[in-house]
């Protein structure tokens, strides 16, 4: 599988998504070993350029790079030439001039990753761009669902919350529908993009209707930092109408998974006992994120996917593609 960049889930076929998940399974096995490191990307240099705040995604990429023996550098916007007016293109091209092979970019502007991919020789991985996509988050979500349920095709997935501002929702919708899941979006009308039904999803504004018989409940964070006001009467009213508690969770299938991309607003999107309850796989999502990002880095750098499916690939002693 040739994967030059990872810019979004929309551009991936179902086969490519499954190859990424199979490769992640192999790396997940490595993370369970006493020595959690392989020399697969020795000689590869990676720059993590995060123009927005991040905890899980940034740390997950950093750990994935270390586990693969890559050399990595972290670019911090605060204290950089960005504060002096340097453009995104000039900043990253200067970094690339230092012989960086892969750029992992998170940016507030939708399309920033695709823009860089058109102007750089280095490979580009989208770690979240504006309200567009967050492909590695979606991949770790697919991985978690498939490991727990054994499949994705035919499952009923309810995505609840701030659909309008969520790049995670868009990536999940593209991938889940492509893999054969039935997706229902649940949100107040003010937090639903116009025409979202065209993406092949069902839409509900009533939480009970959306949760009924769901195999997966995927809760989204209210992105208050992206909202300009007027979308909700108050957080209290949102929690009363759309917050997940134990009673509402019982509307879904008895073995439904409860998921959240983080960070959680406890008491708003989800109650404490549900977030920490037996159906929650939120911390599993975090753990699986390292393996998924190892797989993405490995395949983007030119590594070979595992074969046959389900078996651990022979990881090369060192990657030949360094500059």
N, C-alpha and C positions, 0 to 999 in steps of 0.2 A: 504493500500500500504506500503510494507516494503522497506524503503530506508536507507540502512546502511551508505552509503557514497554518495556524489555527485561528481564524478570524471570527467564526460563528458556527452554530449548529445548523443554520439554514442551508449552508453550502455543502453539508455532509450527506452522503447517502446512508440508508439503513445499514448497509454492509460495512461502511467505514466506521460508523458509530460502534457496531458490534466488534469490529477489530480492535478499536481503542479499548473497549471494555474487557476483551479477552487479554489484551496486553497488560491492562491494569491488574487483572487477577494474578498474573504471573509476578508482577512487582509486589502485590499485596503479600504473597507468600514470602518474598524476600524480607519484608518488614517484620515478619514473625520470627525471623532467625535471630540467634544471639548477636551476630555481627550483621548489622542492617545496612550494608554498603556493598556496592558492586562498582567495578571500574568502567562501566559502559560508556560514560561521557568524559573520560579522561582526555584532556587536551581541548575540550570545548569550553568557551567562555560565554557566560550568560549575564546580561544586565537586566535587573529588575527595576523598571521605571514606573513608580507609582505616584501619579499626580493626584490621587484621592486617598483618603484614609482607608486602611485595611488592617485587619488582624489575621483572620483565618487564611485568606487567600495568599497574602504576602508571606506569612510564616510557612504555609504549606508549600509554596514554590521554593522557598529557601531550603527547606528540609529535603524536598525532592531533589534539588540540585546537589546538595551535599551527599545524599544517599547514592547518587549516580557518579560521584567523584568529579563533577564539573567544577570549574573555577567560576565564581559568581561575584558580582559587584552590585551594590544597592544604590540607586540614585534617589536622593531625597530632594524634593522640590524646594523646601525651605532651605535657605542659605545657598541656593544654586543661582546660575545666571538667568533662570526663568524669572526671578524677582526683578531682574534688570531689563526685562522685555524680550529676552531671547525666545524665538519661536520654537514650537515643538519640533519641526523638521530640523532646524539648525542644532538644537540640543542633541537629538538622537543621532544625527549624522556625525557630530563631533565625538559622541560615544562610540559609534561604529568605526570611526577612524582609528580608535585604539584597539582595533581587531577583535571586536565582539562578534560572536557567531549567531547568537539568539537574543532577541529583545522581548522581554515579558512586559507588556504595557497595560496599565490601568489609567484611564483618563475620563474626565468629566464630559468630554464631547463625543457624541455618537459618531461612529465612523473613524475615530482616531487611529485605531489599529489598522484598518484597511488603507488609510492614507499613508501610514508609515510603510506598509508592505509594498506600496507602489514606488516608494522612493529609496528603499534600502536594499542592499545586497543581503544583509542579515535576515534570518528567519524571524517571523513575528508571531507572538502568541498573545491573544486578546485575554486579558485578565479582568475585563469589564469595561465597556465604553458607553458612558452616558446612560440613556434609557434603551439602548439598542440590544446588546447581548452580553451574556456571561457564560461562555461555552464550557469552561472547565467546571463551573458549579453544576451545570446541567449534567455533565458527564458523570460526576461523582454521585449525583442524585440517581441517574439511571443505574449506575453500578450498584448502589445500595439497594434499590428496589429489586433488581434482578437477583442479587445474592440472597435476599430475604424471601422473595416470592418465586424464584426459579424462572421467571419470565416477565416480560413487559406486555407483550401482545395480549389483548383481551382484558387487561386490567382497567378498572374504573378509577381515575385519578381526579380528585377535587382540589383545585388550586384556589385558595381563599385569600382575599385581601387586596392590597394595593396593586392591582394589575396595571393600571395606567402608567405608573412610574417605574415598573419593575423590569429590568433587563433579565433577571433570573426567570421570570414568568415567560418571556418571549423565547428564550433558549429552550426551556422545558416544553413549551407548546410545540415548537418545531420538532424536537426530538421524540417526544412521547407519541405524537400522532404518527410520525414517520415509522416508529417501531410498533405501531398497531394498538396503542392504548386509546381508551375513550376518555377524553379530557373534558371536565366541566369547570368553568370559571365561576367563582362566587364572590360577589362584591357589590357594594352600593353602586348605583348607576353612575355616580360622579367619579368613581375610580375604575371605570371600564372604558377602554379606548373605543372610539366610534368604529364600527365595522369589524370588531374583533372576531365576530362569528365566521368571517371569511377565512380564518386560519383553521377551520375544521373543528371548532369546539362548540360545546353547548354552554349557554350563559344562564345563570340564575342570580337573582338578587335576594332570594330567600335562602338563608343558610341551611335550614332543615331540608329543603328540597335538593340542594346541592350535595349534601353529605350522605343522603340516603343510599345505602349499600356500597359506598365507596371502598375500594381496596387500599387506597392511599389518600391521606389528608395532608396536603402540602400548604403550610401556612406561610404567608409573606409578611415581612416587616412593613409597617406603615412608614414610608420614607418621608418623614416630616421635613427633612432638609431640602427635598426636591419640590415640595408643595408650596405654592405661593399663597395659600389660604382659600377658604371657601369650599373645600372639598368635603369637609365633615363638620357637623355641628359641634362635636367635642369628642375627645378620646373616650370619655365615659360612655357616651351613647354608642360609639363604635364597638366598644367591648361588650356592651349589653346585646347588641344585634349580631355581631360577627365573631366575638371572642370564643375560643374553643374551651369548653369545660367538659367534665366527665359525662354529664347528661347528654350533651350534644354529640360527643364522640360515640355514644352508643347507637346513634343513627346510622353510622357506617357499619361495614362488615365487622364481625367479632374479632377478626385478626388483622384489622386495618393498621397500616403503618402510619405513624404521625411524624411529619418531617418539617424542618424549618431551615432556611439557609443561614440564619443568624445575621447580625445579633438579634436576639429576641427582646421584645418589649413585654416582659412578664406582666400578666394582669391586663394586658390590652389584647394582643392577638391570641394569647394562650395563657391558661391558668397554670399556676406553679405545679400542682399535682399531676397535670397532664403532661407538662414539659418533662417532668422527671419520672413519669409512669412507665409501666412495662411495655406499652405499645410505641413509646418514643424511640426513634433511631437517630436522634439529632447528633449525639456524640459519635455514632457510627459514621455518619456523613463526614464529620470532621476527620476521623481516622482514615477513611477511604480516600479523602481528598489528596493525601500525600501520594498514594499509589497511582491514582488517576493522573496526577500531574507528572509523576515519573514517566508514565506511559506516553503522555503527550510530548514531553521533552525528548524522549527517546525516539519516537516516530518522526517528529519534526526534524530532528538532527540527522535522519536518514537510516535509523535502525530498522531491522526487519521484524515484522509482527510474528507472534508465536504460531507454530503449526505442529501438529494439528491443534484445533481449538480445545482449550481446557488444559493443555499441558504446559509446563514451564519451559520457556524458550531458553536456548543456550545463549546467555548474555556474553558478548565479546569481551575479551580481556581489556581492550581499550578501543575507543571509537576512532575510526580512521579519518573522520571528516574535519578534524581541527585545521585551522588556517596555517 
